[in-house]
Amino acid sequence: MKKTTMILTFLFLSTWAFAQVEDSLKIAMNKTTVFSIFDTKIEVKKNDDGSRTWEFIPNSKVYNEKDSEKHFKRKIKHSTGLDLELGINTWIGDGDAPTVRPWGSWNPAFNTYYAYKPSKNFSLKTMLGISWYNFKFEDRNLQALRSPDGIFFEQFEDGGGIKSKISASYANFSLIPTIQSNNGKFRFGIGPYAGLRLGGRGKFVYRDSTGDRRRQFQMGNMFANDFRYGGRVEIGVGDVDLFLNYDFNEMFQTDKGPKVNTLSFGIIL
């Protein structure tokens, strides 16, 4: 009798252990992590696109399976990534400010983002990144110079100008609530951003009287504002995403340059 009891006990424990191992293998194969907090079982499934699906299922016996599915199961997806933006800068405001040439006034940016998607038609994207303002003047002989009183512009008389511009770089943070169609083919987001200046300078390229190509640099920040803030719009159609940024504060520090606001627009790659 004792021997029979021992055999049955051994078979029971073996079957139970095998079931536990089998469940663990299934979880591993499905890339699913399961854990419990109080009376709620939480399943975290890693999807092929890198996002994760969270399911909250109560263990309480008060609710049957149907009620739990209807009232207590919740799916949350999120994704992270890196994108590149390539846009064009211009400025709006003071009529005495130099005219900016769109081609060559590039606005490149690198961003890392986190998108939280609590529902099918809504997501909240946060971004951290670095962008560069470049303003290339239409008048190639117009040189931007820095003085203690601010930035000023004057015609270059000692040769022929090839390129004249000023630039500034910023570290940025953006928060973009986004809505999208059911099939995801149309997306629209709008939200705020803020940036902290990292650097800046002026650059003038010209040919001297002998025809040699020369460069002059105005080091320093050219009195660009240390802090920028504004509004951002993102529009996506199919696989194409576009952006538009508008700075609410002026490009230059108070009384240190023309009263202009920056507008940037381009494509998200």
Secondary structure in CASP SS format (residue, H / E / C, confidence):
PFRMAT SS
TARGET T0000
AUTHOR 0000-0000-0000
METHOD secondary structure of the structure
MODEL  1
M C 1.00
K H 1.00
K H 1.00
T H 1.00
T H 1.00
M H 1.00
I H 1.00
L H 1.00
T H 1.00
F H 1.00
L H 1.00
F H 1.00
L H 1.00
S H 1.00
T H 1.00
W H 1.00
A H 1.00
F H 1.00
A H 1.00
Q H 1.00
V H 1.00
E H 1.00
D H 1.00
S H 1.00
L H 1.00
K H 1.00
I H 1.00
A H 1.00
M H 1.00
N C 1.00
K C 1.00
T E 1.00
T E 1.00
V E 1.00
F E 1.00
S E 1.00
I E 1.00
F C 1.00
D C 1.00
T E 1.00
K E 1.00
I E 1.00
E E 1.00
V E 1.00
K E 1.00
K E 1.00
N C 1.00
D C 1.00
D C 1.00
G C 1.00
S C 1.00
R E 1.00
T E 1.00
W E 1.00
E E 1.00
F E 1.00
I E 1.00
P E 1.00
N C 1.00
S C 1.00
K C 1.00
V C 1.00
Y C 1.00
N C 1.00
E H 1.00
K H 1.00
D H 1.00
S H 1.00
E H 1.00
K H 1.00
H H 1.00
F C 1.00
K C 1.00
R C 1.00
K C 1.00
I E 1.00
K E 1.00
H E 1.00
S E 1.00
T E 1.00
G E 1.00
L E 1.00
D E 1.00
L E 1.00
E E 1.00
L E 1.00
G E 1.00
I E 1.00
N E 1.00
T E 1.00
W E 1.00
I E 1.00
G E 1.00
D C 1.00
G C 1.00
D C 1.00
A C 1.00
P C 1.00
T C 1.00
V E 1.00
R C 1.00
P C 1.00
W C 1.00
G C 1.00
S C 1.00
W E 1.00
N E 1.00
P E 1.00
A E 1.00
F E 1.00
N E 1.00
T E 1.00
Y E 1.00
Y E 1.00
A E 1.00
Y E 1.00
K E 1.00
P E 1.00
S E 1.00
K C 1.00
N C 1.00
F E 1.00
S E 1.00
L E 1.00
K E 1.00
T E 1.00
M E 1.00
L E 1.00
G E 1.00
I E 1.00
S E 1.00
W E 1.00
Y E 1.00
N E 1.00
F E 1.00
K E 1.00
F E 1.00
E C 1.00
D C 1.00
R C 1.00
N C 1.00
L E 1.00
Q E 1.00
A E 1.00
L E 1.00
R E 1.00
S E 1.00
P C 1.00
D C 1.00
G E 1.00
I E 1.00
F E 1.00
F E 1.00
E E 1.00
Q E 1.00
F C 1.00
E C 1.00
D C 1.00
G C 1.00
G E 1.00
G E 1.00
I E 1.00
K E 1.00
S E 1.00
K E 1.00
I E 1.00
S E 1.00
A E 1.00
S E 1.00
Y E 1.00
A E 1.00
N E 1.00
F E 1.00
S E 1.00
L E 1.00
I E 1.00
P E 1.00
T E 1.00
I E 1.00
Q E 1.00
S C 1.00
N C 1.00
N C 1.00
G C 1.00
K C 1.00
F E 1.00
R E 1.00
F E 1.00
G E 1.00
I E 1.00
G E 1.00
P E 1.00
Y E 1.00
A E 1.00
G E 1.00
L E 1.00
R E 1.00
L E 1.00
G E 1.00
G E 1.00
R E 1.00
G E 1.00
K E 1.00
F E 1.00
V E 1.00
Y E 1.00
R E 1.00
D C 1.00
S C 1.00
T C 1.00
G C 1.00
D C 1.00
R E 1.00
R E 1.00
R E 1.00
Q E 1.00
F E 1.00
Q E 1.00
M E 1.00
G C 1.00
N C 1.00
M C 1.00
F C 1.00
A E 1.00
N C 1.00
D C 1.00
F E 1.00
R E 1.00
Y E 1.00
G E 1.00
G E 1.00
R E 1.00
V E 1.00
E E 1.00
I E 1.00
G E 1.00
V E 1.00
G C 1.00
D C 1.00
V E 1.00
D E 1.00
L E 1.00
F E 1.00
L E 1.00
N E 1.00
Y E 1.00
D E 1.00
F C 1.00
N C 1.00
E C 1.00
M C 1.00
F E 1.00
Q C 1.00
T C 1.00
D C 1.00
K C 1.00
G C 1.00
P C 1.00
K C 1.00
V E 1.00
N E 1.00
T E 1.00
L E 1.00
S E 1.00
F E 1.00
G E 1.00
I E 1.00
I E 1.00
L C 1.00
END
